[in-house]
Each structure stands twice: as structure tokens, then as C-alpha cells.
Amino acid sequence: MPLIVGHRGAAGYAPENTLASFKLAIDIGCDRTELDVRLTKDKQLVVIHDKEVSRLTDGTGLVSD
């Protein structure tokens, strides 16, 4: 039987790569979830798909900056 993997959590139903999205993916029966991690300028890990932040935030610029 194939595994059901929640892409960025349950991104079609909750904001992607958020705790709410990961919880919902589990609640609706996903076997696993995947997430995206990027590194900031000060070497912190953040969970976000895009290199640039404007699609999902009210900010602009690169995550790495």
C-alpha cells in the first residue's frame, strides 16, 4: 500500500510549512509530511519553501539575507 505524504503539511488546506498544516496532515491521515528548510544569514534554520519571503509574508527579500 502506498504511503500518503503531506506536501508541506496539508498545504492545500492550511498555510504551508506551519504547525497547523503538519497537525492537519496527521489528522486527515497522512503517513508522513515533508517540509522545506532554509538557512538565514545568521545561520538559523527556518521552515519555508521559497528562497524569497514575499509570497507568504508581508516582507520582501531573500531568506538568506
Backbone as JSON Lines, residues from 0, in Angstrom:
{"i":0,"aa":"M","n":[0.85,-1.18,0.0],"ca":[0.0,0.0,0.0],"c":[0.89,1.25,0.0]}
{"i":1,"aa":"P","n":[0.64,2.2,-0.88],"ca":[1.48,3.4,-0.95],"c":[1.28,4.29,0.28]}
{"i":2,"aa":"L","n":[2.33,5.0,0.63],"ca":[2.26,5.96,1.73],"c":[1.64,7.26,1.24]}
{"i":3,"aa":"I","n":[0.93,7.91,2.13],"ca":[0.37,9.23,1.84],"c":[1.27,10.25,2.52]}
{"i":4,"aa":"V","n":[1.84,11.14,1.71],"ca":[2.77,12.14,2.23],"c":[2.15,13.52,2.08]}
{"i":5,"aa":"G","n":[2.08,14.25,3.17],"ca":[1.57,15.62,3.14],"c":[2.66,16.56,2.67]}
{"i":6,"aa":"H","n":[2.45,17.16,1.51],"ca":[3.43,18.08,0.94],"c":[3.35,19.42,1.67]}
{"i":7,"aa":"R","n":[4.44,19.77,2.38],"ca":[4.46,20.98,3.22],"c":[3.35,20.93,4.26]}
{"i":8,"aa":"G","n":[3.1,19.73,4.76],"ca":[1.98,19.51,5.68],"c":[0.74,19.21,4.86]}
{"i":9,"aa":"A","n":[-0.33,19.89,5.17],"ca":[-1.57,19.79,4.37],"c":[-1.75,21.13,3.67]}
{"i":10,"aa":"A","n":[-0.81,21.46,2.82],"ca":[-0.71,22.81,2.24],"c":[-1.96,23.25,1.49]}
{"i":11,"aa":"G","n":[-2.73,22.32,0.97],"ca":[-3.96,22.7,0.26],"c":[-5.08,23.12,1.2]}
{"i":12,"aa":"Y","n":[-4.89,22.88,2.5],"ca":[-5.95,23.12,3.47],"c":[-5.55,24.06,4.6]}
{"i":13,"aa":"A","n":[-4.27,24.28,4.78],"ca":[-3.75,25.16,5.84],"c":[-2.49,25.83,5.31]}
{"i":14,"aa":"P","n":[-2.07,26.93,5.91],"ca":[-0.85,27.59,5.43],"c":[0.34,26.62,5.44]}
{"i":15,"aa":"E","n":[1.02,26.53,4.31],"ca":[2.1,25.55,4.15],"c":[3.23,25.73,5.15]}
{"i":16,"aa":"N","n":[3.85,24.59,5.5],"ca":[5.01,24.58,6.39],"c":[4.75,25.22,7.75]}
{"i":17,"aa":"T","n":[3.5,25.1,8.25],"ca":[3.17,25.6,9.58],"c":[2.81,24.43,10.48]}
{"i":18,"aa":"L","n":[2.86,24.66,11.79],"ca":[2.45,23.6,12.72],"c":[1.0,23.19,12.47]}
{"i":19,"aa":"A","n":[0.14,24.16,12.15],"ca":[-1.26,23.84,11.86],"c":[-1.37,22.92,10.65]}
{"i":20,"aa":"S","n":[-0.56,23.16,9.65],"ca":[-0.57,22.34,8.44],"c":[-0.07,20.93,8.71]}
{"i":21,"aa":"F","n":[0.99,20.81,9.52],"ca":[1.51,19.48,9.86],"c":[0.51,18.71,10.71]}
{"i":22,"aa":"K","n":[-0.13,19.37,11.66],"ca":[-1.12,18.71,12.5],"c":[-2.3,18.25,11.67]}
{"i":23,"aa":"L","n":[-2.78,19.11,10.78],"ca":[-3.9,18.74,9.94],"c":[-3.56,17.56,9.05]}
{"i":24,"aa":"A","n":[-2.36,17.53,8.5],"ca":[-1.93,16.41,7.66],"c":[-2.04,15.09,8.45]}
{"i":25,"aa":"I","n":[-1.6,15.11,9.69],"ca":[-1.71,13.92,10.53],"c":[-3.18,13.6,10.78]}
{"i":26,"aa":"D","n":[-3.98,14.61,11.11],"ca":[-5.39,14.41,11.43],"c":[-6.18,13.84,10.25]}
{"i":27,"aa":"I","n":[-5.8,14.2,9.03],"ca":[-6.55,13.7,7.86],"c":[-5.98,12.4,7.3]}
{"i":28,"aa":"G","n":[-4.95,11.85,7.98],"ca":[-4.49,10.52,7.63],"c":[-3.19,10.41,6.85]}
{"i":29,"aa":"C","n":[-2.43,11.47,6.75],"ca":[-1.13,11.35,6.08],"c":[-0.2,10.47,6.92]}
{"i":30,"aa":"D","n":[0.56,9.62,6.24],"ca":[1.53,8.77,6.92],"c":[2.79,9.55,7.28]}
{"i":31,"aa":"R","n":[3.1,10.52,6.47],"ca":[4.3,11.34,6.66],"c":[4.0,12.75,6.15]}
{"i":32,"aa":"T","n":[4.83,13.7,6.57],"ca":[4.79,15.03,5.98],"c":[6.21,15.4,5.56]}
{"i":33,"aa":"E","n":[6.31,16.3,4.62],"ca":[7.62,16.81,4.23],"c":[7.61,18.3,4.46]}
{"i":34,"aa":"L","n":[8.79,18.85,4.68],"ca":[8.9,20.28,4.9],"c":[10.16,20.8,4.23]}
{"i":35,"aa":"D","n":[10.23,22.1,4.12],"ca":[11.36,22.77,3.48],"c":[12.1,23.59,4.52]}
{"i":36,"aa":"V","n":[13.42,23.5,4.52],"ca":[14.24,24.22,5.49],"c":[15.25,25.09,4.73]}
{"i":37,"aa":"R","n":[15.39,26.31,5.18],"ca":[16.38,27.23,4.61],"c":[17.21,27.82,5.74]}
{"i":38,"aa":"L","n":[18.37,28.32,5.38],"ca":[19.31,28.89,6.33],"c":[19.31,30.41,6.22]}
{"i":39,"aa":"T","n":[19.21,31.09,7.36],"ca":[19.24,32.54,7.37],"c":[20.69,33.04,7.4]}
{"i":40,"aa":"K","n":[20.84,34.33,7.24],"ca":[22.17,34.95,7.25],"c":[22.92,34.67,8.56]}
{"i":41,"aa":"D","n":[22.18,34.62,9.67],"ca":[22.81,34.37,10.97],"c":[22.81,32.88,11.34]}
{"i":42,"aa":"K","n":[22.7,32.04,10.3],"ca":[22.83,30.58,10.43],"c":[21.72,29.92,11.23]}
{"i":43,"aa":"Q","n":[20.52,30.5,11.2],"ca":[19.36,29.89,11.83],"c":[18.57,29.12,10.78]}
{"i":44,"aa":"L","n":[18.0,28.0,11.17],"ca":[17.15,27.23,10.26],"c":[15.73,27.74,10.37]}
{"i":45,"aa":"V","n":[15.09,27.94,9.22],"ca":[13.69,28.32,9.18],"c":[12.95,27.4,8.22]}
{"i":46,"aa":"V","n":[11.68,27.16,8.52],"ca":[10.87,26.29,7.69],"c":[10.1,27.16,6.7]}
{"i":47,"aa":"I","n":[10.57,27.18,5.47],"ca":[9.94,27.95,4.38],"c":[10.42,27.35,3.06]}
{"i":48,"aa":"H","n":[9.53,27.3,2.09],"ca":[9.86,26.7,0.8],"c":[10.67,27.64,-0.1]}
{"i":49,"aa":"D","n":[10.19,28.85,-0.25],"ca":[10.76,29.77,-1.22],"c":[12.08,30.37,-0.75]}
{"i":50,"aa":"K","n":[12.93,30.74,-1.7],"ca":[14.16,31.47,-1.38],"c":[13.84,32.88,-0.92]}
{"i":51,"aa":"E","n":[12.73,33.41,-1.4],"ca":[12.33,34.79,-1.17],"c":[11.06,34.77,-0.32]}
{"i":52,"aa":"V","n":[10.85,35.74,0.56],"ca":[9.77,35.66,1.55],"c":[8.44,36.3,1.15]}
{"i":53,"aa":"S","n":[8.37,37.01,0.04],"ca":[7.19,37.82,-0.25],"c":[5.92,37.04,-0.54]}
{"i":54,"aa":"R","n":[6.01,35.82,-1.03],"ca":[4.79,35.06,-1.36],"c":[3.98,34.72,-0.1]}
{"i":55,"aa":"L","n":[4.66,34.49,1.01],"ca":[3.97,34.02,2.2],"c":[4.0,34.99,3.38]}
{"i":56,"aa":"T","n":[4.69,36.11,3.23],"ca":[4.76,37.08,4.32],"c":[4.51,38.48,3.76]}
{"i":57,"aa":"D","n":[4.48,39.45,4.65],"ca":[4.35,40.83,4.17],"c":[5.72,41.48,4.0]}
{"i":58,"aa":"G","n":[6.79,40.67,4.11],"ca":[8.14,41.17,3.93],"c":[8.63,40.97,2.5]}
{"i":59,"aa":"T","n":[9.85,41.38,2.25],"ca":[10.49,41.19,0.96],"c":[11.92,40.75,1.18]}
{"i":60,"aa":"G","n":[12.52,40.21,0.15],"ca":[13.92,39.83,0.23],"c":[14.12,38.32,0.37]}
{"i":61,"aa":"L","n":[15.38,37.95,0.39],"ca":[15.76,36.55,0.47],"c":[15.8,36.08,1.93]}
{"i":62,"aa":"V","n":[15.43,34.84,2.15],"ca":[15.54,34.25,3.49],"c":[16.99,34.33,3.96]}
{"i":63,"aa":"S","n":[17.92,34.11,3.06],"ca":[19.34,34.1,3.41],"c":[19.89,35.47,3.77]}
{"i":64,"aa":"D","n":[19.12,36.52,3.49],"ca":[19.56,37.87,3.86],"c":[18.99,38.29,5.19]}
